[in-house]
Amino acid sequence: MGRAICRQLAERGHRISVLDIDGDAASAVAAEITGSGGTARAGVVDVSDRAAIETASTTCAPPRTRRDHGDECGHRGFTEFLDITPRHGPLMAVNLTGTFHCLQAAVPDMIEAGWGRIVTISSSSAQSGTRRMSHYVASKGGVIAFTKALALDLARHASR
Ligand SMILES: NC(=O)c1ccc[n+]([C@@H]2O[C@H](COP(=O)([O-])OP(=O)(O)OC[C@H]3O[C@@H](n4cnc5c(N)ncnc54)[C@H](O)[C@@H]3O)[C@@H](O)[C@H]2O)c1
């Protein structure tokens, strides 16, 4: 989904930073975009690692993207509720805390630029509930609630 979104945005003329924990995958997507005449860079980041996000935000995106150019993760696994163990913890760290960290790193630059758009990726399962995915559904429901709260917090910065 991230690849498709990047390609669509590139086709509409946007300059793209492709960030992924899998550097080869990120590079491949960036290469596809540049090969099609677009502008893209690739970077490696684990969205559950706040320090890595801070580094990426200064070396790759979004501030460097904006200055240089002029301006999901997803973990899924079907597991019965009582079989969910702390080893499933990274799912919350990636889907929910990772979204929180990435936006805390990105929003200051949007405020400085006076412009920004945020698209978070949740899941329809957060509306309906899905069997054997209570941990995933909890993380994605958190993304929806977080996005609504963030919209209220950031509304005062919206000028256009
Ligand atoms: N595919 C679906 O049917 C579906 C449905 C509802 C919601 N979603 C959500 O959409 C998003 C994308 O789903 P997808 O199907 O394209 O997944 P995918 O597995 O194809 O892609 C996920 C990408 O995230 C990267 N990634 C994983 N952990 C990471 C981390 N810690 N830091 C940085 N990158 C990391 C992976 O390397 C991979 O490139 C996810 O948030 C998923 O929950 C997907």
PDBQT file of the ligand as one rigid body, heavy atoms in Angstrom, charges set to zero:
ROOT
HETATM    1  N1  LIG A 201      -3.497  -4.806   3.240  1.00  0.00    +0.000 N 
HETATM    2  C1  LIG A 201      -4.679  -4.697   3.837  1.00  0.00    +0.000 C 
HETATM    3  O1  LIG A 201      -5.650  -5.402   3.501  1.00  0.00    +0.000 OA
HETATM    4  C2  LIG A 201      -4.869  -3.681   4.922  1.00  0.00    +0.000 A 
HETATM    5  C3  LIG A 201      -6.155  -3.499   5.465  1.00  0.00    +0.000 A 
HETATM    6  C4  LIG A 201      -6.344  -2.547   6.467  1.00  0.00    +0.000 A 
HETATM    7  C5  LIG A 201      -5.284  -1.786   6.919  1.00  0.00    +0.000 A 
HETATM    8  N2  LIG A 201      -4.031  -1.985   6.382  1.00  0.00    +0.000 N 
HETATM    9  C6  LIG A 201      -2.940  -1.181   6.917  1.00  0.00    +0.000 C 
HETATM   10  O2  LIG A 201      -2.257  -0.548   5.845  1.00  0.00    +0.000 OA
HETATM   11  C7  LIG A 201      -0.880  -0.447   6.159  1.00  0.00    +0.000 C 
HETATM   12  C8  LIG A 201      -0.043  -1.073   5.040  1.00  0.00    +0.000 C 
HETATM   13  O3  LIG A 201      -0.440  -2.420   4.889  1.00  0.00    +0.000 OA
HETATM   14  P1  LIG A 201       0.194  -3.350   3.748  1.00  0.00    +0.000 P 
HETATM   15  O4  LIG A 201      -0.766  -4.459   3.507  1.00  0.00    +0.000 OA
HETATM   16  O5  LIG A 201       0.639  -2.510   2.588  1.00  0.00    +0.000 OA
HETATM   17  O6  LIG A 201       1.441  -3.941   4.525  1.00  0.00    +0.000 OA
HETATM   18  P2  LIG A 201       2.830  -4.515   3.932  1.00  0.00    +0.000 P 
HETATM   19  O7  LIG A 201       3.235  -5.571   4.911  1.00  0.00    +0.000 OA
HETATM   20  O8  LIG A 201       2.727  -4.859   2.492  1.00  0.00    +0.000 OA
HETATM   21  O9  LIG A 201       3.798  -3.268   4.052  1.00  0.00    +0.000 OA
HETATM   22  C9  LIG A 201       4.163  -2.802   5.316  1.00  0.00    +0.000 C 
HETATM   23  C10 LIG A 201       5.514  -2.120   5.167  1.00  0.00    +0.000 C 
HETATM   24  O10 LIG A 201       5.875  -1.617   6.454  1.00  0.00    +0.000 OA
HETATM   25  C11 LIG A 201       7.240  -1.887   6.681  1.00  0.00    +0.000 C 
HETATM   26  N3  LIG A 201       7.457  -1.954   8.116  1.00  0.00    +0.000 N 
HETATM   27  C12 LIG A 201       7.112  -2.935   8.971  1.00  0.00    +0.000 A 
HETATM   28  N4  LIG A 201       7.511  -2.634  10.210  1.00  0.00    +0.000 NA
HETATM   29  C13 LIG A 201       8.110  -1.442  10.156  1.00  0.00    +0.000 A 
HETATM   30  C14 LIG A 201       8.724  -0.598  11.099  1.00  0.00    +0.000 A 
HETATM   31  N5  LIG A 201       8.797  -0.958  12.401  1.00  0.00    +0.000 N 
HETATM   32  N6  LIG A 201       9.240   0.577  10.703  1.00  0.00    +0.000 NA
HETATM   33  C15 LIG A 201       9.176   0.967   9.403  1.00  0.00    +0.000 A 
HETATM   34  N7  LIG A 201       8.608   0.211   8.435  1.00  0.00    +0.000 NA
HETATM   35  C16 LIG A 201       8.076  -0.978   8.814  1.00  0.00    +0.000 A 
HETATM   36  C17 LIG A 201       7.485  -3.214   5.975  1.00  0.00    +0.000 C 
HETATM   37  O11 LIG A 201       8.881  -3.407   5.694  1.00  0.00    +0.000 OA
HETATM   38  C18 LIG A 201       6.632  -3.056   4.715  1.00  0.00    +0.000 C 
HETATM   39  O12 LIG A 201       7.368  -2.468   3.662  1.00  0.00    +0.000 OA
HETATM   40  C19 LIG A 201      -0.712  -1.120   7.525  1.00  0.00    +0.000 C 
HETATM   41  O13 LIG A 201      -0.759  -0.141   8.537  1.00  0.00    +0.000 OA
HETATM   42  C20 LIG A 201      -1.897  -2.035   7.620  1.00  0.00    +0.000 C 
HETATM   43  O14 LIG A 201      -2.250  -2.312   8.952  1.00  0.00    +0.000 OA
HETATM   44  C21 LIG A 201      -3.818  -2.916   5.409  1.00  0.00    +0.000 A 
ENDROOT
TORSDOF 0
